[in-house]
Amino acid sequence: MSGTVGDTIRVLLAEDQSMVREALAALLGLEPDIEVVAQVARGDEVVDAALAGDVDVALLDIEMPGMTGIEAAVALREALPALKVVVLTTFGRPGYLRRAMESGAAAFLVKDAPAAQLADAVRRVLSGERVIDPTLAAAALAEGANPLTEREREVLRAAADGSTNAELAVALHLSPGTVRNYLSTAIQKLAARNRAEAVRIAREKGWL
């Protein structure tokens, strides 16, 4: 990494909506100590772009094609442990915050935060701080932990497209009975009436 506090901070911006990405890049470019050196529209392009651009801080949208921002954060942590990651979201879902922090992200902010706040977060994470939107932090504490296990989340994600238990069993290399049990447990934990409602609830809370 080339950047240290006091030098120009080299930033990677990953956002699939081109207008949003260009607006963020333009706003950050107005800061005298920040330079957006790489932009990508897909999560699975993040690591290569970070490696090629000698990046100090990566700003990752949480919902991108190819790989989510949280998945990209995990990949960056493995490839470039010193790189600081800021996760941006349009949706203030409490579960997203918890997962972002578990991924190794140093900051979690909403996309419509003022540009000055985002620039400040970039500087602060580079100096070793952790920056979390206070409203999201309060919501996450109020919501509590995700009650679903990783396997229950996996089955529920796969069930979102309406696949039958038999189809899910083949796709996930499980028996139909095991799939049925995971779905039943997830539905019960979420106090849902059916799998579709369980998927909706889990997504709204950022647990999938």
GIKAPE-V723136 format. One record per residue. RES is the residue in three letters. SS is DSSP state (~ for helix, > for strand, _ for the rest). BURIAL is # if it has 24 or more other ideal C-beta (glycine too) atoms within 12 Angstrom, else .. Layout:
# GIKAPE-V723136
res={RES/RES}
ss={SS/SS}
burial={BURIAL/BURIAL}
This chain:
# GIKAPE-V723136
res={MET/SER/GLY/THR/VAL/GLY/ASP/THR/ILE/ARG/VAL/LEU/LEU/ALA/GLU/ASP/GLN/SER/MET/VAL/ARG/GLU/ALA/LEU/ALA/ALA/LEU/LEU/GLY/LEU/GLU/PRO/ASP/ILE/GLU/VAL/VAL/ALA/GLN/VAL/ALA/ARG/GLY/ASP/GLU/VAL/VAL/ASP/ALA/ALA/LEU/ALA/GLY/ASP/VAL/ASP/VAL/ALA/LEU/LEU/ASP/ILE/GLU/MET/PRO/GLY/MET/THR/GLY/ILE/GLU/ALA/ALA/VAL/ALA/LEU/ARG/GLU/ALA/LEU/PRO/ALA/LEU/LYS/VAL/VAL/VAL/LEU/THR/THR/PHE/GLY/ARG/PRO/GLY/TYR/LEU/ARG/ARG/ALA/MET/GLU/SER/GLY/ALA/ALA/ALA/PHE/LEU/VAL/LYS/ASP/ALA/PRO/ALA/ALA/GLN/LEU/ALA/ASP/ALA/VAL/ARG/ARG/VAL/LEU/SER/GLY/GLU/ARG/VAL/ILE/ASP/PRO/THR/LEU/ALA/ALA/ALA/ALA/LEU/ALA/GLU/GLY/ALA/ASN/PRO/LEU/THR/GLU/ARG/GLU/ARG/GLU/VAL/LEU/ARG/ALA/ALA/ALA/ASP/GLY/SER/THR/ASN/ALA/GLU/LEU/ALA/VAL/ALA/LEU/HIS/LEU/SER/PRO/GLY/THR/VAL/ARG/ASN/TYR/LEU/SER/THR/ALA/ILE/GLN/LYS/LEU/ALA/ALA/ARG/ASN/ARG/ALA/GLU/ALA/VAL/ARG/ILE/ALA/ARG/GLU/LYS/GLY/TRP/LEU}
ss={_/_/_/_/_/_/_/_/>/>/>/>/>/>/_/_/_/~/~/~/~/~/~/~/~/~/~/~/~/_/_/_/_/>/>/>/>/>/>/>/_/>/~/~/~/~/~/~/~/~/~/~/~/_/_/_/>/>/>/>/>/_/_/_/>/_/_/_/~/~/~/~/~/~/~/~/~/~/~/_/_/_/_/>/>/>/>/>/>/_/_/_/_/~/~/~/~/~/~/~/~/~/_/_/_/_/>/>/>/>/_/_/_/_/~/~/~/~/~/~/~/~/~/~/~/~/_/_/_/_/>/>/_/~/~/~/~/~/~/~/~/~/~/_/_/_/_/_/_/~/~/~/~/~/~/~/~/~/~/_/_/_/_/_/~/~/~/~/~/~/~/~/_/_/_/~/~/~/~/~/~/~/~/~/~/~/~/~/~/_/_/_/_/_/~/~/~/~/~/~/~/~/~/~/_/_/_/_}
burial={#/./#/././././#/#/#/#/#/#/#/#/#/./././#/#/././#/#/./#/#/././#/././#/#/#/#/#/#/#/#/#/#/./#/#/#/./#/#/././#/#/#/#/#/#/#/#/#/#/#/#/././#/#/#/#/#/#/#/#/#/#/#/././#/././#/#/#/#/#/#/#/./#/#/#/#/#/#/#/#/#/#/#/./#/#/#/#/#/#/#/#/#/./#/./././#/#/#/#/#/#/#/./#/#/./././#/#/#/#/././#/#/./#/#/./././././#/#/#/./././#/#/#/#/#/#/#/#/./././././#/././#/./././#/./#/././././#/././#/#/././#/#/./#/#/./#/././#/././#/#/./#/#/#/./#/#/#/#}
